[in-house]
Amino acid sequence: MNHGRGLICAATAAKHPADLTTLVEPVRDKVDVVEIRLDLMTHPDVGSCISCLPDIPLLFTNRPIWEGGKYDDSEKDRTALLRDAIAANAAYIDIELNTEKKLRNEVISAAQGRQTDVIISNHNFTETPPTDILEDTLHQMMASGADIGKIVTTANDPSDVVRVLALLQTSRTNTFQLSAFCMGVVGRISRLATLYLGGCMTYVAVDELSATAPGQFTTDQFHTLIHLFENNEH
């Protein structure tokens, strides 16, 4: 079967830009995008990251502690690094929906007319909210001026997965690109399913030591699933 599908993004947990080449080289031909987690780096530097991986689309994320990341300095400094990535023509940056609105708008405005697509994200590491809250979150994203939305929750029941994936129909109706899937053991199926249901992007780890979220497949595991799904001869 020949399925159209969304993008595969390899999330990295490198502490230094110089480590990126070694981490990414084994999977470079199996992913479409590489996510650079600036909040996990000892001394984050956008330019050095781009120099190490000049020929693959990069997504820069600087996740704060209040949304499951490690960045604990000022919000002004945190978002300044994202603007550095925009100035350097990174393919994507990720800004949290719950970022202080003025700073969030400054980042989104900085990307207008440039080569960088802005992903506006929301993560819930404990549960999946009711449908009305999920839909409200999506509508806030669509109104934000960002290019792509990302809604990721934690699935505690299969019905949670169904509710999150249903958001893809709403985003499609509104011609808004959306990544939507669930974390956790119950949610793992959504990481694959979203690619074939209109999801813009799903995330994998480069290897077993580099997972950045609960339930994340490694790149090799994920490609095994894709091969089985797309090459079923029976």
DAKA-V843084 format. One record per backbone hydrogen bond with DSSP energy under -0.5 kcal/mol. NH is the residue of the N-H (numbers start at 1). CO is the residue of the C=O. E is the energy in kcal/mol with one decimal. If there is no record, write none. Layout:
nh;co;e
NH;CO;E
NH;CO;E
This chain:
nh;co;e
3;1;-0.7
6;195;-1.1
7;200;-2.7
9;7;-0.5
9;202;-2.9
10;8;-0.5
10;33;-2.7
11;9;-0.7
11;204;-3.3
12;35;-1.7
19;16;-1.8
20;17;-1.7
23;19;-1.9
24;20;-2.9
25;21;-2.3
26;22;-0.6
27;24;-1.8
28;24;-1.1
28;25;-0.7
30;27;-2.5
31;27;-0.6
31;28;-0.6
32;8;-2.6
33;8;-1.8
34;57;-2.2
35;10;-2.8
36;34;-0.5
36;59;-3.6
37;12;-0.6
37;35;-0.7
38;36;-1.3
38;61;-2.5
39;61;-0.7
40;37;-1.6
41;38;-1.4
42;15;-2.5
43;15;-0.7
49;45;-1.7
50;46;-2.2
51;47;-2.1
52;48;-1.7
53;49;-1.5
54;51;-0.5
56;53;-0.8
57;32;-0.5
59;34;-2.7
60;92;-2.1
61;36;-2.6
61;59;-0.5
62;94;-0.6
65;71;-2.0
67;64;-1.7
68;65;-1.8
69;64;-2.9
70;63;-0.9
71;63;-2.3
78;74;-2.2
79;75;-2.5
80;76;-1.4
81;77;-1.4
82;78;-0.8
83;79;-1.9
84;80;-1.9
85;81;-1.6
86;82;-1.8
87;83;-2.5
88;84;-1.5
89;86;-1.9
90;85;-2.5
91;58;-0.5
92;58;-2.1
93;117;-1.8
94;60;-2.3
95;119;-2.9
97;121;-3.5
99;96;-1.7
104;100;-2.7
105;101;-2.8
106;102;-1.8
107;103;-1.9
108;104;-2.3
109;105;-2.8
110;106;-1.9
111;107;-1.0
111;108;-0.6
112;108;-0.6
112;109;-1.0
114;111;-2.2
117;91;-2.6
119;93;-3.1
119;117;-0.6
120;118;-0.5
120;148;-2.9
121;95;-1.9
121;119;-0.5
122;150;-2.2
124;152;-2.0
129;127;-0.5
134;130;-2.2
135;131;-2.8
136;132;-1.8
137;133;-2.4
138;134;-2.3
139;135;-2.4
140;136;-2.2
141;137;-2.0
142;138;-2.4
143;139;-1.6
144;140;-0.5
144;141;-1.1
146;141;-0.6
147;118;-1.4
148;118;-2.2
149;177;-2.5
150;120;-2.0
151;179;-2.7
152;122;-2.5
152;150;-0.5
153;181;-1.3
154;127;-1.6
155;153;-0.5
155;183;-2.0
156;154;-0.5
160;157;-1.8
161;157;-0.9
162;158;-1.7
163;159;-2.0
164;160;-2.0
165;161;-2.5
166;162;-1.7
167;163;-0.5
167;164;-1.3
168;165;-1.6
169;166;-1.1
170;166;-1.0
171;167;-2.5
172;168;-2.1
173;169;-2.3
174;170;-1.5
175;172;-1.6
176;171;-2.9
177;147;-0.7
179;149;-2.9
180;178;-0.5
181;151;-1.4
182;187;-0.6
183;153;-3.8
184;214;-1.4
188;184;-0.6
188;185;-1.2
190;187;-1.4
191;187;-0.7
191;188;-1.3
192;188;-0.7
192;189;-0.7
193;189;-2.7
194;190;-2.3
195;192;-1.1
196;192;-0.6
196;193;-1.4
197;193;-0.6
197;194;-0.8
199;194;-2.8
200;178;-2.8
202;7;-2.3
204;9;-2.8
205;217;-3.0
206;11;-1.0
210;207;-1.5
216;213;-1.5
219;205;-2.0
222;218;-2.4
223;219;-2.2
224;220;-1.6
225;221;-1.7
226;222;-2.5
227;223;-2.4
228;224;-2.3
229;225;-2.4
230;226;-3.0
231;227;-1.5
232;229;-0.5
233;231;-0.7
